[in-house]
């Protein structure tokens, strides 16, 4: 299989690989052991985020099936998955599903081992982010009319006397604490 270039900071892609490996070899790739060295090595990389990679037997999906797992479970765009329906339906044995988060922020070149076959690359569904305008009068800017006059602070010496008394009390408490 030729090398695959993953662009810098790629997001929202799901790649499905077919694995031509024995059960033990596939289990080693999909194991939850710390470190991702066998997984990274299988893709020709030094390191990979193993949390963004799933290795499983297609038969483990039972009634759900790989097509529905990709669309319903992982959020792949159903039209794209439907284009590869024939290929995905024929898969047996082990598969590896790799999300974009598996790769670092730099350009990445995958040189997968010959036992890995890329079946397809699919976009993840994006939520609809269109903003509709709110027609309510209450949502318009500056809808309220001022109804009161701002409160003016009291004039005179009463404010100054309170501040002076608070400072004197604080100093007395500090002295009492120091000498006790």
C-alpha positions in Angstrom: 0.0 0.0 0.0 1.4 3.4 -0.9 2.2 6.0 1.8 -0.7 8.2 3.1 -0.2 11.8 4.0 -2.2 13.1 6.9 -2.3 16.9 6.8 -1.2 19.1 9.8 -3.9 19.4 12.5 -6.4 17.2 10.6 -9.7 16.8 12.4 -13.0 14.9 11.7 -11.7 12.0 9.6 -12.2 8.3 10.2 -10.1 5.7 8.3 -11.0 2.1 8.1 -8.3 -0.5 7.5 -8.7 -4.2 6.9 -6.1 -6.3 8.8 -4.7 -9.5 7.3 -3.3 -10.7 10.6 -3.6 -13.7 12.9 -5.9 -13.4 15.9 -2.9 -13.0 18.2 -1.2 -10.4 16.1 -4.5 -8.4 15.8 -5.1 -8.7 19.6 -1.6 -7.3 20.2 -2.4 -4.2 18.1 -5.7 -3.7 19.9 -4.6 -4.5 23.4 -5.1 -1.9 26.2 -1.5 -2.2 27.4 0.3 1.0 28.1 2.1 2.4 25.2 1.2 2.2 21.5 4.5 0.9 20.0 3.0 -2.1 18.1 0.2 0.0 16.8 2.5 2.9 15.7 4.9 0.4 14.1 2.0 -1.1 12.1 1.3 2.3 10.6 5.0 3.1 10.1 5.1 5.8 12.8 7.1 6.4 15.9 4.1 7.3 18.1 0.3 7.3 17.8 -2.5 8.2 20.2 -3.9 4.7 20.9 -7.1 6.1 22.4 -8.1 7.2 18.9 -7.6 3.8 17.4 -9.9 0.8 17.6 -8.9 -2.8 16.6 -11.7 -5.3 16.6 -13.2 -8.4 14.9 -16.1 -7.4 12.6 -18.1 -10.3 13.9 -18.0 -8.7 17.4 -20.4 -6.1 16.1 -23.0 -8.9 15.6 -26.3 -7.4 14.4 -25.2 -3.8 14.4 -22.7 -4.4 11.6 -19.7 -2.3 10.5 -21.8 0.1 8.4 -24.1 1.1 11.3 -21.2 1.2 13.7 -19.4 3.8 11.6 -22.5 6.0 11.0 -24.3 5.6 14.3 -21.5 4.8 16.7 -18.7 6.9 15.3 -20.7 9.6 13.5 -19.3 9.1 10.0 -21.2 10.8 7.2 -23.7 8.1 6.0 -23.6 9.1 2.3 -19.8 8.5 2.3 -20.1 5.2 4.1 -22.9 4.1 1.7 -20.6 4.6 -1.3 -18.3 1.9 0.1 -21.2 -0.3 1.3 -20.1 -3.3 -0.9 -16.5 -3.2 0.4 -17.5 -2.7 4.0 -20.1 -5.5 3.9 -17.6 -8.0 2.6 -15.1 -7.4 5.4 -14.5 -10.3 7.7 -11.9 -10.8 10.3 -10.2 -7.9 12.0 -10.4 -4.2 11.2 -8.7 -1.1 12.5 -10.7 2.2 12.8 -8.4 5.3 13.1 -9.7 8.8 14.0 -7.7 11.9 13.1 -6.9 12.4 16.8 -4.5 9.5 16.5 -1.9 11.7 14.8 0.0 14.6 16.1 -0.3 18.3 15.1 2.3 18.0 12.4 2.1 16.5 8.9 2.2 12.8 9.2 3.1 10.2 6.6 1.7 6.7 7.1 3.6 3.8 5.6 1.4 1.0 6.8 2.7 -2.6 6.9 1.5 -4.7 3.9 -1.1 -6.5 6.1 -3.1 -3.2 6.5 -5.4 -2.3 3.6 -7.1 1.1 3.6 -10.8 0.5 2.9 -12.0 4.1 3.1 -11.7 7.5 4.7 -14.9 9.2 5.9 -15.7 12.6 7.4 -17.3 12.8 10.8 -20.8 14.5 10.9 -20.6 18.2 11.9 -23.4 19.7 13.9 -25.5 22.4 12.1 -24.1 25.7 13.3 -26.4 28.0 11.4 -27.8 30.8 13.4 -31.3 32.0 13.0 -32.3 35.5 13.6 -34.5 36.1 16.7 -37.7 38.0 15.9 -38.6 38.9 19.5 -38.8 42.5 20.5 -37.1 41.6 23.8 -34.1 40.3 21.8 -33.5 43.7 20.2 -30.8 45.9 21.6 -31.8 48.8 23.9 -35.4 47.8 24.3 -35.7 49.0 27.9 -36.4 52.5 28.9 -34.8 53.9 32.1 -37.4 54.2 34.8 -35.5 55.7 37.7 -33.0 58.3 38.7 -29.6 57.0 39.7 -28.9 57.1 43.4 -26.5 59.8 44.4 -24.1 59.0 47.3 -24.8 60.8 50.6 -23.0 64.1 51.0 -21.3 65.3 54.1 -18.9 64.0 56.6 -20.8 60.8 57.6 -19.0 58.7 55.0 -15.6 59.9 56.1 -16.3 59.3 59.7 -17.3 55.7 59.1 -14.1 55.0 57.1 -11.9 56.6 59.9 -13.6 54.6 62.6 -13.1 51.3 60.6 -9.4 52.1 60.2 -8.9 52.9 63.9 -10.7 49.7 64.9 -8.5 47.7 62.5 -5.3 49.2 64.0 -6.5 48.6 67.5 -7.2 44.9 66.7 -3.8 44.5 65.1 -2.0 46.0 68.1 -4.1 43.8 70.5 -3.1 40.7 68.4 0.6 41.6 68.4 0.8 42.2 72.1 -1.3 39.3 73.3 
